[in-house]
Every structure is written in structure tokens, then in C-alpha cells.
Amino acid sequence: MFDNIYKNKIVLITGHTGFKGSWLAIWLRELGADVIGYSLAPPSQPNNFEATRLREKITHVHGDIRDLDRLMEAFKKYQPEKV
């Protein structure tokens, strides 16, 4: 359906510890992406991020998108192909 557009691509997403972001990370991983998640701690207990053990399946970076220096560090380090 996606012609392997995400297969073996480095994809950085923000908010991966939230409900929608965690499902997006799971979906992208299923499509073959190497997912880098950049987010604050999960916003609630229980949460999908911990329930699905997503931390073990993607690269988890704890950070706030309002911290531009830290966000740019993640971009430099992981060099995502898609955001």
C-alpha cells in the first residue's frame, strides 16, 4: 500500500509517548521504519507507550520540542530522512 516508502528509513516523530504518537510509532515500525521518538514522559498512567514496551522497539529520546538546542542535537545525531 505504501510501496515500502518507510522501509529502512530513519523517521523521527515527536510525542511518541502519548496515545496517538505511540500508535504512529508502532505503525511506522511495522512498515519497516527505524523510528526515533522524541518526547516528554508519558502523560498518564496507564499508557500505551509502556503497555506496548515501545521503549524496547524504537530509539527513545526524552526531550521537549521547545528546547531547540536539544531537538537539534537529536537531528544531528540520528539524521532522520523523514520527520
Biopython code that builds the backbone (N, CA, C, O; Angstrom):
import numpy as np
from Bio.PDB.StructureBuilder import StructureBuilder

atoms = [
    (1, "MET", "N", (0.814, -1.190, 0.000)),
    (1, "MET", "CA", (0.000, 0.000, 0.000)),
    (1, "MET", "C", (0.866, 1.267, 0.000)),
    (1, "MET", "O", (0.503, 2.261, -0.628)),
    (2, "PHE", "N", (1.994, 1.237, 0.691)),
    (2, "PHE", "CA", (2.870, 2.402, 0.759)),
    (2, "PHE", "C", (4.130, 2.212, -0.076)),
    (2, "PHE", "O", (5.056, 3.018, 0.014)),
    (3, "ASP", "N", (4.178, 1.157, -0.887)),
    (3, "ASP", "CA", (5.331, 0.877, -1.751)),
    (3, "ASP", "C", (6.651, 0.930, -0.996)),
    (3, "ASP", "O", (7.652, 1.411, -1.527)),
    (4, "ASN", "N", (6.659, 0.448, 0.220)),
    (4, "ASN", "CA", (7.869, 0.394, 1.045)),
    (4, "ASN", "C", (8.522, 1.759, 1.245)),
    (4, "ASN", "O", (9.739, 1.840, 1.415)),
    (5, "ILE", "N", (7.739, 2.819, 1.229)),
    (5, "ILE", "CA", (8.281, 4.168, 1.367)),
    (5, "ILE", "C", (9.006, 4.370, 2.706)),
    (5, "ILE", "O", (9.922, 5.188, 2.789)),
    (6, "TYR", "N", (8.612, 3.645, 3.740)),
    (6, "TYR", "CA", (9.238, 3.792, 5.048)),
    (6, "TYR", "C", (10.267, 2.704, 5.340)),
    (6, "TYR", "O", (10.982, 2.797, 6.338)),
    (7, "LYS", "N", (10.359, 1.694, 4.512)),
    (7, "LYS", "CA", (11.255, 0.571, 4.758)),
    (7, "LYS", "C", (12.703, 1.045, 4.827)),
    (7, "LYS", "O", (13.211, 1.677, 3.901)),
    (8, "ASN", "N", (13.353, 0.727, 5.943)),
    (8, "ASN", "CA", (14.753, 1.068, 6.194)),
    (8, "ASN", "C", (15.023, 2.570, 6.192)),
    (8, "ASN", "O", (16.154, 2.988, 5.947)),
    (9, "LYS", "N", (14.017, 3.380, 6.457)),
    (9, "LYS", "CA", (14.176, 4.829, 6.553)),
    (9, "LYS", "C", (14.220, 5.221, 8.026)),
    (9, "LYS", "O", (13.543, 4.619, 8.860)),
    (10, "ILE", "N", (15.012, 6.220, 8.333)),
    (10, "ILE", "CA", (15.052, 6.755, 9.689)),
    (10, "ILE", "C", (13.978, 7.829, 9.780)),
    (10, "ILE", "O", (14.029, 8.838, 9.076)),
    (11, "VAL", "N", (13.003, 7.599, 10.657)),
    (11, "VAL", "CA", (11.865, 8.509, 10.805)),
    (11, "VAL", "C", (11.838, 9.027, 12.236)),
    (11, "VAL", "O", (11.789, 8.245, 13.185)),
    (12, "LEU", "N", (11.869, 10.347, 12.388)),
    (12, "LEU", "CA", (11.785, 10.955, 13.704)),
    (12, "LEU", "C", (10.366, 11.471, 13.915)),
    (12, "LEU", "O", (9.827, 12.211, 13.093)),
    (13, "ILE", "N", (9.779, 11.065, 15.032)),
    (13, "ILE", "CA", (8.449, 11.571, 15.375)),
    (13, "ILE", "C", (8.512, 12.194, 16.767)),
    (13, "ILE", "O", (9.321, 11.797, 17.605)),
    (14, "THR", "N", (7.654, 13.164, 16.992)),
    (14, "THR", "CA", (7.550, 13.765, 18.315)),
    (14, "THR", "C", (6.259, 13.275, 18.962)),
    (14, "THR", "O", (5.291, 12.928, 18.286)),
    (15, "GLY", "N", (6.275, 13.258, 20.272)),
    (15, "GLY", "CA", (5.071, 12.851, 21.002)),
    (15, "GLY", "C", (4.819, 11.359, 21.014)),
    (15, "GLY", "O", (3.674, 10.931, 21.156)),
    (16, "HIS", "N", (5.860, 10.559, 20.871)),
    (16, "HIS", "CA", (5.690, 9.104, 20.787)),
    (16, "HIS", "C", (5.275, 8.442, 22.101)),
    (16, "HIS", "O", (4.928, 7.261, 22.114)),
    (17, "THR", "N", (5.307, 9.180, 23.190)),
    (17, "THR", "CA", (4.874, 8.598, 24.468)),
    (17, "THR", "C", (3.380, 8.808, 24.717)),
    (17, "THR", "O", (2.818, 8.224, 25.643)),
    (18, "GLY", "N", (2.744, 9.630, 23.902)),
    (18, "GLY", "CA", (1.306, 9.850, 24.011)),
    (18, "GLY", "C", (0.534, 8.763, 23.272)),
    (18, "GLY", "O", (1.132, 7.899, 22.630)),
    (19, "PHE", "N", (-0.773, 8.804, 23.359)),
    (19, "PHE", "CA", (-1.600, 7.760, 22.761)),
    (19, "PHE", "C", (-1.453, 7.704, 21.244)),
    (19, "PHE", "O", (-1.136, 6.650, 20.692)),
    (20, "LYS", "N", (-1.678, 8.818, 20.570)),
    (20, "LYS", "CA", (-1.596, 8.822, 19.102)),
    (20, "LYS", "C", (-0.172, 8.614, 18.626)),
    (20, "LYS", "O", (0.064, 7.866, 17.677)),
    (21, "GLY", "N", (0.781, 9.270, 19.275)),
    (21, "GLY", "CA", (2.176, 9.141, 18.870)),
    (21, "GLY", "C", (2.716, 7.731, 19.037)),
    (21, "GLY", "O", (3.507, 7.265, 18.217)),
    (22, "SER", "N", (2.291, 7.048, 20.095)),
    (22, "SER", "CA", (2.767, 5.672, 20.303)),
    (22, "SER", "C", (2.224, 4.749, 19.212)),
    (22, "SER", "O", (2.941, 3.871, 18.731)),
    (23, "TRP", "N", (0.971, 4.940, 18.823)),
    (23, "TRP", "CA", (0.412, 4.121, 17.744)),
    (23, "TRP", "C", (1.084, 4.442, 16.411)),
    (23, "TRP", "O", (1.301, 3.546, 15.595)),
    (24, "LEU", "N", (1.412, 5.711, 16.185)),
    (24, "LEU", "CA", (2.131, 6.076, 14.959)),
    (24, "LEU", "C", (3.491, 5.404, 14.931)),
    (24, "LEU", "O", (3.905, 4.897, 13.889)),
    (25, "ALA", "N", (4.189, 5.391, 16.050)),
    (25, "ALA", "CA", (5.497, 4.743, 16.119)),
    (25, "ALA", "C", (5.383, 3.243, 15.828)),
    (25, "ALA", "O", (6.197, 2.685, 15.093)),
    (26, "ILE", "N", (4.387, 2.608, 16.400)),
    (26, "ILE", "CA", (4.173, 1.173, 16.159)),
    (26, "ILE", "C", (3.889, 0.923, 14.685)),
    (26, "ILE", "O", (4.448, 0.004, 14.087)),
    (27, "TRP", "N", (3.029, 1.732, 14.105)),
    (27, "TRP", "CA", (2.647, 1.576, 12.704)),
    (27, "TRP", "C", (3.854, 1.776, 11.781)),
    (27, "TRP", "O", (4.072, 0.988, 10.862)),
    (28, "LEU", "N", (4.632, 2.829, 12.029)),
    (28, "LEU", "CA", (5.819, 3.076, 11.201)),
    (28, "LEU", "C", (6.821, 1.933, 11.318)),
    (28, "LEU", "O", (7.444, 1.536, 10.333)),
    (29, "ARG", "N", (6.968, 1.418, 12.515)),
    (29, "ARG", "CA", (7.877, 0.280, 12.711)),
    (29, "ARG", "C", (7.395, -0.933, 11.920)),
    (29, "ARG", "O", (8.196, -1.635, 11.303)),
    (30, "GLU", "N", (6.099, -1.173, 11.939)),
    (30, "GLU", "CA", (5.528, -2.283, 11.163)),
    (30, "GLU", "C", (5.756, -2.085, 9.664)),
    (30, "GLU", "O", (5.851, -3.057, 8.914)),
    (31, "LEU", "N", (5.841, -0.836, 9.235)),
    (31, "LEU", "CA", (6.098, -0.535, 7.822)),
    (31, "LEU", "C", (7.592, -0.559, 7.489)),
    (31, "LEU", "O", (7.981, -0.264, 6.359)),
    (32, "GLY", "N", (8.422, -0.907, 8.467)),
    (32, "GLY", "CA", (9.842, -1.086, 8.228)),
    (32, "GLY", "C", (10.731, 0.080, 8.589)),
    (32, "GLY", "O", (11.929, 0.047, 8.309)),
    (33, "ALA", "N", (10.180, 1.110, 9.203)),
    (33, "ALA", "CA", (10.969, 2.285, 9.553)),
    (33, "ALA", "C", (11.810, 2.045, 10.797)),
    (33, "ALA", "O", (11.445, 1.257, 11.670)),
    (34, "ASP", "N", (12.938, 2.735, 10.861)),
    (34, "ASP", "CA", (13.755, 2.825, 12.066)),
    (34, "ASP", "C", (13.273, 4.092, 12.765)),
    (34, "ASP", "O", (13.609, 5.199, 12.345)),
    (35, "VAL", "N", (12.492, 3.937, 13.822)),
    (35, "VAL", "CA", (11.798, 5.063, 14.444)),
    (35, "VAL", "C", (12.619, 5.666, 15.577)),
    (35, "VAL", "O", (13.105, 4.966, 16.465)),
    (36, "ILE", "N", (12.759, 6.991, 15.516)),
    (36, "ILE", "CA", (13.358, 7.771, 16.593)),
    (36, "ILE", "C", (12.217, 8.562, 17.211)),
    (36, "ILE", "O", (11.591, 9.374, 16.530)),
    (37, "GLY", "N", (11.939, 8.340, 18.481)),
    (37, "GLY", "CA", (10.878, 9.068, 19.161)),
    (37, "GLY", "C", (11.455, 10.136, 20.061)),
    (37, "GLY", "O", (12.368, 9.867, 20.841)),
    (38, "TYR", "N", (10.933, 11.342, 19.962)),
    (38, "TYR", "CA", (11.393, 12.477, 20.773)),
    (38, "TYR", "C", (10.186, 13.016, 21.531)),
    (38, "TYR", "O", (9.236, 13.513, 20.926)),
    (39, "SER", "N", (10.228, 12.916, 22.866)),
    (39, "SER", "CA", (9.041, 13.288, 23.627)),
    (39, "SER", "C", (9.343, 13.429, 25.104)),
    (39, "SER", "O", (10.393, 13.010, 25.592)),
    (40, "LEU", "N", (8.404, 14.025, 25.793)),
    (40, "LEU", "CA", (8.425, 14.058, 27.249)),
    (40, "LEU", "C", (7.965, 12.704, 27.786)),
    (40, "LEU", "O", (7.639, 11.805, 27.011)),
    (41, "ALA", "N", (7.940, 12.560, 29.088)),
    (41, "ALA", "CA", (7.470, 11.324, 29.722)),
    (41, "ALA", "C", (6.004, 11.075, 29.362)),
    (41, "ALA", "O", (5.288, 12.015, 29.017)),
    (42, "PRO", "N", (5.554, 9.833, 29.436)),
    (42, "PRO", "CA", (4.145, 9.539, 29.152)),
    (42, "PRO", "C", (3.225, 10.419, 29.984)),
    (42, "PRO", "O", (3.491, 10.653, 31.163)),
    (43, "PRO", "N", (2.139, 10.910, 29.382)),
    (43, "PRO", "CA", (1.272, 11.869, 30.060)),
    (43, "PRO", "C", (0.293, 11.283, 31.071)),
    (43, "PRO", "O", (-0.356, 12.030, 31.803)),
    (44, "SER", "N", (0.179, 9.963, 31.121)),
    (44, "SER", "CA", (-0.805, 9.368, 32.032)),
    (44, "SER", "C", (-0.368, 7.972, 32.446)),
    (44, "SER", "O", (0.569, 7.400, 31.889)),
    (45, "GLN", "N", (-1.061, 7.449, 33.425)),
    (45, "GLN", "CA", (-0.868, 6.066, 33.866)),
    (45, "GLN", "C", (-2.239, 5.419, 33.908)),
    (45, "GLN", "O", (-3.141, 5.984, 34.527)),
    (46, "PRO", "N", (-2.446, 4.286, 33.295)),
    (46, "PRO", "CA", (-1.515, 3.587, 32.417)),
    (46, "PRO", "C", (-1.368, 4.328, 31.088)),
    (46, "PRO", "O", (-2.084, 5.294, 30.824)),
    (47, "ASN", "N", (-0.429, 3.863, 30.253)),
    (47, "ASN", "CA", (-0.234, 4.490, 28.955)),
    (47, "ASN", "C", (0.214, 3.448, 27.933)),
    (47, "ASN", "O", (0.774, 2.411, 28.289)),
    (48, "ASN", "N", (-0.034, 3.735, 26.688)),
    (48, "ASN", "CA", (0.254, 2.809, 25.596)),
    (48, "ASN", "C", (1.761, 2.633, 25.380)),
    (48, "ASN", "O", (2.209, 1.553, 24.994)),
    (49, "PHE", "N", (2.529, 3.673, 25.623)),
    (49, "PHE", "CA", (3.983, 3.608, 25.454)),
    (49, "PHE", "C", (4.576, 2.500, 26.315)),
    (49, "PHE", "O", (5.381, 1.703, 25.835)),
    (50, "GLU", "N", (4.181, 2.447, 27.579)),
    (50, "GLU", "CA", (4.694, 1.422, 28.483)),
    (50, "GLU", "C", (3.998, 0.082, 28.268)),
    (50, "GLU", "O", (4.644, -0.964, 28.335)),
    (51, "ALA", "N", (2.697, 0.097, 28.013)),
    (51, "ALA", "CA", (1.946, -1.148, 27.840)),
    (51, "ALA", "C", (2.456, -1.958, 26.649)),
    (51, "ALA", "O", (2.441, -3.189, 26.685)),
    (52, "THR", "N", (2.904, -1.280, 25.602)),
    (52, "THR", "CA", (3.390, -1.973, 24.400)),
    (52, "THR", "C", (4.910, -2.170, 24.407)),
    (52, "THR", "O", (5.483, -2.718, 23.466)),
    (53, "ARG", "N", (5.551, -1.709, 25.495)),
    (53, "ARG", "CA", (7.015, -1.799, 25.612)),
    (53, "ARG", "C", (7.715, -1.138, 24.425)),
    (53, "ARG", "O", (8.714, -1.642, 23.910)),
    (54, "LEU", "N", (7.180, -0.029, 24.016)),
    (54, "LEU", "CA", (7.692, 0.673, 22.851)),
    (54, "LEU", "C", (9.137, 1.125, 23.040)),
    (54, "LEU", "O", (9.890, 1.199, 22.069)),
    (55, "ARG", "N", (9.529, 1.422, 24.260)),
    (55, "ARG", "CA", (10.906, 1.842, 24.537)),
    (55, "ARG", "C", (11.919, 0.798, 24.050)),
    (55, "ARG", "O", (13.032, 1.146, 23.656)),
    (56, "GLU", "N", (11.531, -0.472, 24.080)),
    (56, "GLU", "CA", (12.416, -1.559, 23.661)),
    (56, "GLU", "C", (12.441, -1.738, 22.134)),
    (56, "GLU", "O", (13.291, -2.462, 21.617)),
    (57, "LYS", "N", (11.530, -1.095, 21.418)),
    (57, "LYS", "CA", (11.365, -1.338, 19.987)),
    (57, "LYS", "C", (11.814, -0.181, 19.098)),
    (57, "LYS", "O", (12.016, -0.352, 17.896)),
    (58, "ILE", "N", (11.969, 1.001, 19.705)),
    (58, "ILE", "CA", (12.380, 2.177, 18.943)),
    (58, "ILE", "C", (13.495, 2.879, 19.723)),
    (58, "ILE", "O", (13.823, 2.484, 20.842)),
    (59, "THR", "N", (14.063, 3.903, 19.132)),
    (59, "THR", "CA", (15.022, 4.742, 19.850)),
    (59, "THR", "C", (14.239, 5.833, 20.551)),
    (59, "THR", "O", (13.575, 6.646, 19.907)),
    (60, "HIS", "N", (14.317, 5.847, 21.859)),
    (60, "HIS", "CA", (13.564, 6.800, 22.684)),
    (60, "HIS", "C", (14.489, 7.928, 23.115)),
    (60, "HIS", "O", (15.524, 7.678, 23.732)),
    (61, "VAL", "N", (14.126, 9.167, 22.797)),
    (61, "VAL", "CA", (14.870, 10.340, 23.237)),
    (61, "VAL", "C", (13.930, 11.187, 24.078)),
    (61, "VAL", "O", (12.891, 11.641, 23.599)),
    (62, "HIS", "N", (14.300, 11.396, 25.333)),
    (62, "HIS", "CA", (13.485, 12.216, 26.219)),
    (62, "HIS", "C", (13.850, 13.673, 25.986)),
    (62, "HIS", "O", (15.002, 14.070, 26.162)),
    (63, "GLY", "N", (12.859, 14.469, 25.588)),
    (63, "GLY", "CA", (13.116, 15.881, 25.368)),
    (63, "GLY", "C", (11.850, 16.648, 25.075)),
    (63, "GLY", "O", (10.808, 16.075, 24.756)),
    (64, "ASP", "N", (11.963, 17.953, 25.191)),
    (64, "ASP", "CA", (10.855, 18.876, 24.964)),
    (64, "ASP", "C", (11.097, 19.587, 23.641)),
    (64, "ASP", "O", (12.191, 20.107, 23.421)),
    (65, "ILE", "N", (10.114, 19.623, 22.761)),
    (65, "ILE", "CA", (10.306, 20.257, 21.451)),
    (65, "ILE", "C", (10.554, 21.759, 21.575)),
    (65, "ILE", "O", (11.027, 22.386, 20.627)),
    (66, "ARG", "N", (10.244, 22.335, 22.722)),
    (66, "ARG", "CA", (10.519, 23.757, 22.933)),
    (66, "ARG", "C", (11.997, 24.020, 23.219)),
    (66, "ARG", "O", (12.440, 25.168, 23.203)),
    (67, "ASP", "N", (12.759, 22.955, 23.481)),
    (67, "ASP", "CA", (14.196, 23.066, 23.717)),
    (67, "ASP", "C", (14.896, 22.837, 22.378)),
    (67, "ASP", "O", (15.280, 21.714, 22.051)),
    (68, "LEU", "N", (15.056, 23.909, 21.614)),
    (68, "LEU", "CA", (15.573, 23.812, 20.259)),
    (68, "LEU", "C", (16.974, 23.212, 20.199)),
    (68, "LEU", "O", (17.264, 22.431, 19.293)),
    (69, "ASP", "N", (17.841, 23.556, 21.135)),
    (69, "ASP", "CA", (19.203, 23.010, 21.116)),
    (69, "ASP", "C", (19.187, 21.490, 21.253)),
    (69, "ASP", "O", (19.883, 20.791, 20.517)),
    (70, "ARG", "N", (18.401, 20.983, 22.187)),
    (70, "ARG", "CA", (18.326, 19.517, 22.387)),
    (70, "ARG", "C", (17.684, 18.838, 21.180)),
    (70, "ARG", "O", (18.126, 17.770, 20.755)),
    (71, "LEU", "N", (16.653, 19.452, 20.635)),
    (71, "LEU", "CA", (15.998, 18.893, 19.452)),
    (71, "LEU", "C", (16.976, 18.832, 18.280)),
    (71, "LEU", "O", (17.018, 17.836, 17.558)),
    (72, "MET", "N", (17.756, 19.886, 18.090)),
    (72, "MET", "CA", (18.735, 19.906, 17.001)),
    (72, "MET", "C", (19.833, 18.854, 17.219)),
    (72, "MET", "O", (20.353, 18.292, 16.255)),
    (73, "GLU", "N", (20.181, 18.593, 18.471)),
    (73, "GLU", "CA", (21.139, 17.529, 18.780)),
    (73, "GLU", "C", (20.611, 16.184, 18.283)),
    (73, "GLU", "O", (21.354, 15.390, 17.707)),
    (74, "ALA", "N", (19.330, 15.942, 18.511)),
    (74, "ALA", "CA", (18.722, 14.685, 18.051)),
    (74, "ALA", "C", (18.749, 14.602, 16.528)),
    (74, "ALA", "O", (19.026, 13.539, 15.974)),
    (75, "PHE", "N", (18.467, 15.703, 15.851)),
    (75, "PHE", "CA", (18.513, 15.714, 14.386)),
    (75, "PHE", "C", (19.929, 15.423, 13.891)),
    (75, "PHE", "O", (20.114, 14.650, 12.952)),
    (76, "LYS", "N", (20.921, 16.040, 14.520)),
    (76, "LYS", "CA", (22.312, 15.823, 14.112)),
    (76, "LYS", "C", (22.754, 14.395, 14.371)),
    (76, "LYS", "O", (23.420, 13.781, 13.538)),
    (77, "LYS", "N", (22.382, 13.868, 15.530)),
    (77, "LYS", "CA", (22.810, 12.528, 15.909)),
    (77, "LYS", "C", (22.169, 11.436, 15.039)),
    (77, "LYS", "O", (22.855, 10.519, 14.587)),
    (78, "TYR", "N", (20.859, 11.537, 14.808)),
    (78, "TYR", "CA", (20.138, 10.458, 14.119)),
    (78, "TYR", "C", (19.920, 10.717, 12.637)),
    (78, "TYR", "O", (19.635, 9.780, 11.892)),
    (79, "GLN", "N", (20.045, 11.949, 12.192)),
    (79, "GLN", "CA", (19.894, 12.324, 10.787)),
    (79, "GLN", "C", (18.679, 11.665, 10.128)),
    (79, "GLN", "O", (18.817, 10.876, 9.193)),
    (80, "PRO", "N", (17.493, 12.002, 10.627)),
    (80, "PRO", "CA", (16.274, 11.383, 10.074)),
    (80, "PRO", "C", (16.052, 11.747, 8.613)),
    (80, "PRO", "O", (16.359, 12.857, 8.177)),
    (81, "GLU", "N", (15.511, 10.788, 7.869)),
    (81, "GLU", "CA", (15.174, 11.006, 6.467)),
    (81, "GLU", "C", (13.761, 11.557, 6.331)),
    (81, "GLU", "O", (13.433, 12.217, 5.345)),
    (82, "LYS", "N", (12.939, 11.282, 7.320)),
    (82, "LYS", "CA", (11.556, 11.754, 7.326)),
    (82, "LYS", "C", (11.238, 12.203, 8.750)),
    (82, "LYS", "O", (11.738, 11.630, 9.718)),
    (83, "VAL", "N", (10.404, 13.231, 8.866)),
    (83, "VAL", "CA", (10.020, 13.748, 10.174)),
    (83, "VAL", "C", (8.517, 13.857, 10.224)),
    (83, "VAL", "O", (7.961, 14.274, 11.240)),
]
sb = StructureBuilder()
sb.init_structure("model")
sb.init_model(0)
sb.init_chain("A")
sb.init_seg("    ")
for serial, (resi, resn, name, xyz) in enumerate(atoms, 1):
    if name == "N":
        sb.init_residue(resn, " ", resi, " ")
    sb.init_atom(name, np.array(xyz, "f"), 0.0, 1.0, " ", f" {name:<3s}", serial, name[0])
structure = sb.get_structure()
